[in-house]
């Protein structure tokens, strides 16, 4: 296969790695397996343009995106409904979309898996037309990300520690809001502290990522926790993958949902694939079955197909 790699020198664990040495290992690994590789190392501010340039090349089969969650989400949105496949170098904090695809969680192991990887089609979701590959969320998650962005950290561990502090601050001062959630013919009007809508249902017993990335449904998670200790328990359930056993979350599934916000607050924020975005009063979330080609380890492609 013919690869084009775009590595974000400011993204995730690549920020602290010897990125030139890693690029050399990437090239040698792919060429030893009979592939070709074009590699570009760019600043985070140029990642979108570099990915567009790589995707536009006619003689490329697979585009490797190396960076944090924002880089991977940008690459997926640009490759949606295209023949070229996305290969993910998981350099983010949690790498939840990559985990759902069975991609090894270290950079060197991931690039070695590309050598004999196989292409499979997986789902993409969208919120008002903007694609996302993992999750769209409002409420407490957005509040946590807002608080974390005001903290200083310089490493993956530092970001994780900042996330814990932001989560505790959010739990200590819970905020609820009124929403209308339309799922199929059902309309739910409720007060909630948070809603997460995922690209396929999260699996059980592990971090929140989809076991089946081509399941064809949105996972809709509505928090019914309002007290501090209930929110703390919900957070713990989420991290352990105890969704079905949790009494503090309602779970729905659908191929489309419409979310309406009822609040005098003028500005709301949402989180899409880990990034803060502006939230409109009404948001239509849909799933797009098998809209993205991805390169995954051969054993994972065979398992998903089965």
C-alpha positions in Angstrom: 0.0 0.0 0.0 1.0 3.6 -0.5 1.0 5.6 2.7 1.1 9.4 3.5 1.8 10.2 7.1 1.1 13.6 8.7 2.6 13.9 12.2 1.5 16.7 14.5 4.7 17.7 16.4 2.5 19.6 18.9 0.0 16.8 19.5 -0.3 14.4 22.4 2.7 12.2 23.2 4.5 13.2 19.9 5.1 16.6 21.6 7.6 15.1 23.9 9.0 12.4 21.6 11.9 12.5 19.2 9.6 12.9 16.3 12.3 12.8 13.6 13.6 9.4 14.9 10.1 8.1 15.1 9.4 9.2 11.5 12.5 7.3 10.4 11.3 4.1 12.2 7.8 4.5 10.5 9.4 4.7 7.1 11.7 1.7 7.6 8.9 -0.4 9.1 6.5 0.2 6.2 9.2 -0.1 3.5 10.4 -3.4 5.0 6.9 -4.8 4.5 6.8 -3.7 0.9 4.9 -0.4 1.3 5.8 3.1 0.4 5.6 6.1 2.7 5.6 9.8 2.4 6.0 11.6 5.8 5.4 15.2 6.8 6.0 16.7 10.2 3.9 19.8 10.8 3.0 22.2 13.6 -0.4 21.8 15.2 -1.7 25.0 13.5 -1.0 23.5 10.1 -2.4 20.0 10.7 -5.7 20.6 8.8 -4.1 21.9 5.7 -1.4 19.2 5.7 -4.1 16.5 6.0 -6.1 18.0 3.2 -2.9 18.0 1.0 -2.2 14.3 1.8 -5.7 13.2 1.2 -5.8 15.0 -2.2 -2.8 13.0 -3.5 -3.9 10.5 -6.1 -1.2 8.0 -5.5 -2.1 7.4 -1.8 -4.1 4.5 -0.4 -3.8 5.2 3.4 -3.4 8.5 5.3 -1.7 8.1 8.7 -2.7 10.7 11.2 -0.4 11.1 14.2 -1.4 13.3 17.1 -4.0 13.8 19.8 -7.8 13.4 19.6 -8.2 16.6 17.7 -5.8 15.5 15.0 -7.6 12.1 14.6 -11.0 13.7 14.5 -10.0 16.2 11.9 -8.5 13.5 9.7 -11.6 11.3 10.0 -13.9 14.2 9.1 -11.8 14.9 6.0 -11.7 11.2 5.0 -15.4 10.6 5.6 -17.1 9.1 2.5 -13.8 8.8 0.6 -12.0 5.6 -0.6 -8.8 6.4 1.1 -8.4 4.8 4.6 -7.3 6.4 7.8 -4.5 4.9 10.0 -4.4 6.2 13.5 -1.2 6.7 15.5 -2.7 7.0 19.0 -0.8 9.9 20.6 -3.7 11.3 22.7 -4.5 10.9 26.4 -7.2 8.2 26.2 -7.3 7.2 22.5 -10.8 5.9 22.9 -11.7 5.6 19.2 -8.4 3.8 18.5 -9.1 1.4 21.4 -12.4 0.6 19.8 -10.6 -0.3 16.6 -8.2 -2.6 18.4 -5.2 -0.4 17.6 -2.2 -1.0 19.9 -1.7 1.9 22.3 2.0 2.6 21.9 3.2 4.5 18.8 5.8 1.8 17.8 3.3 -1.1 18.2 0.7 0.8 16.2 3.0 1.5 13.3 4.1 -2.1 13.2 0.4 -3.2 13.0 0.1 -1.1 9.8 2.5 -3.3 8.0 0.0 -6.2 7.6 -3.2 -4.2 8.5 -6.5 -4.5 6.7 -9.0 -1.9 5.7 -12.5 -2.0 7.2 -15.4 0.4 7.0 -16.7 1.9 10.3 -19.4 4.4 11.3 -19.1 8.1 11.8 -21.6 10.3 13.7 -22.3 14.0 13.2 -23.8 16.9 15.1 -25.5 19.5 12.9 -23.4 18.1 10.0 -20.1 18.2 11.9 -18.6 14.7 12.0 -17.2 13.1 15.2 -15.8 9.6 15.7 -16.2 9.1 19.5 -18.6 11.3 21.4 -20.6 14.5 21.6 -21.4 15.6 25.1 -22.9 18.5 27.0 -23.2 19.5 30.7 -20.7 18.2 33.2 -18.2 16.9 30.6 -18.1 20.2 28.8 -17.7 21.9 32.2 -14.8 19.6 33.1 -13.0 20.4 29.8 -13.6 24.2 30.3 -12.0 24.0 33.7 -9.1 21.8 32.5 -8.3 24.2 29.7 -7.6 26.9 32.3 -5.0 24.7 34.0 -1.3 24.4 33.1 0.1 21.0 32.2 2.9 19.9 29.9 2.6 16.1 29.5 0.0 13.3 29.1 0.3 12.6 32.9 -0.2 16.3 33.7 -3.3 16.4 31.5 -4.7 13.3 33.3 -4.1 15.0 36.7 -5.7 18.2 35.5 -8.7 16.2 34.3 -9.1 14.7 37.8 -9.0 18.1 39.4 -11.5 19.5 36.9 -13.8 16.5 37.5 -13.7 17.1 41.2 -14.5 20.8 40.8 -17.4 19.9 38.6 -18.8 17.3 41.0 -18.5 19.8 43.9 -20.7 22.3 42.1 -23.2 20.3 40.0 -25.3 22.2 37.4 -28.4 21.0 35.8 -30.4 22.3 32.8 -33.6 21.5 31.0 -33.6 19.7 27.7 -35.9 18.0 25.2 -34.5 14.9 23.6 -36.3 13.4 20.7 -35.4 9.8 19.9 -37.4 8.3 17.1 -41.1 9.0 18.0 -40.4 9.5 21.7 -39.8 12.9 23.2 -38.1 13.2 26.6 -38.3 16.4 28.6 -36.0 16.3 31.6 -33.5 18.2 33.8 -30.0 16.6 33.6 -26.5 17.3 34.6 -25.1 15.9 31.4 -25.8 14.0 28.1 -23.3 12.0 26.1 -24.1 10.7 22.6 -21.5 8.2 21.3 -20.7 6.9 17.9 -22.0 3.4 18.7 -22.8 2.0 22.1 -20.1 1.8 24.7 -19.0 -1.7 25.7 -19.1 -3.0 29.2 -16.3 -3.5 31.6 -13.7 -1.1 30.2 -13.2 2.6 29.4 -16.0 4.2 27.4 -15.4 3.1 23.8 -17.5 1.1 21.4 -16.8 -2.6 21.1 -18.5 -2.6 17.6 -17.4 0.5 15.6 -19.8 -0.5 12.8 -22.9 -1.2 14.9 -25.0 1.5 13.2 -26.5 3.1 16.3 -25.9 6.1 18.5 -25.4 5.4 22.2 -27.4 8.1 24.2 -26.5 8.5 27.9 -28.5 10.8 30.0 -27.3 11.6 33.5 -30.0 11.5 36.2 -27.4 12.2 39.0 -27.9 15.6 40.7 -26.2 15.2 44.1 -22.4 15.2 44.6 -22.1 11.6 45.7 -24.3 10.4 42.9 -22.2 12.2 40.3 -19.0 10.8 41.8 -20.5 7.3 41.6 -21.5 7.9 38.0 -18.0 9.0 37.1 -16.6 5.9 38.7 -19.2 3.7 36.9 -18.2 5.4 33.6 -14.5 4.8 34.0 -15.1 1.1 34.9 -17.6 0.6 32.1 -20.5 -0.2 34.4 -23.2 1.4 32.3 -25.9 -1.2 32.5 -25.6 -1.5 36.3 -25.5 2.2 37.0 -28.7 3.7 38.5 -27.5 7.2 37.7 -27.7 7.1 33.9 -30.5 6.3 31.4 -29.3 4.6 28.2 -31.0 4.8 24.8 -30.0 4.0 21.2 -31.1 5.3 17.8 -29.8 6.3 14.5 -30.9 9.9 15.0 -31.6 12.2 18.0 -32.6 15.8 18.3 -31.4 17.8 21.3 -33.0 21.1 22.3 -31.7 23.2 25.2 -34.1 25.2 27.4 -32.2 27.7 29.4 -31.9 31.5 29.8 -28.1 31.2 29.4 -27.1 32.7 26.1 -24.0 30.6 25.4 -23.5 26.8 25.8 -20.6 24.6 25.0 -20.4 21.0 23.9 -17.4 18.6 23.6 -16.8 16.8 20.4 -14.0 14.2 20.4 -12.4 16.0 23.3 -12.6 19.5 21.8 -14.8 22.4 23.1 -17.2 23.7 20.5 -20.1 26.1 20.5 -23.5 24.6 21.1 -26.6 25.6 19.3 -30.1 25.6 20.9 -31.1 22.7 18.7 -28.7 20.0 17.6 -29.4 17.0 15.3 -27.1 14.1 15.9 -27.0 11.3 13.3 -25.0 8.2 12.6 -23.6 7.5 9.1 -23.0 3.7 8.8 -19.7 2.6 7.4 -18.8 6.1 6.2 -15.1 5.9 7.1 -12.4 3.4 5.9 -9.8 2.6 8.6 -6.7 0.5 8.7 -6.8 -1.9 11.6 -4.7 -4.9 12.7 -5.6 -7.9 10.5 -6.9 -10.0 13.5 -9.3 -7.2 14.5 -10.7 -6.8 11.0 -11.4 -10.5 10.9 -13.0 -10.5 14.3 -15.2 -7.5 13.5 -16.3 -9.2 10.2 -17.2 -12.3 12.1 
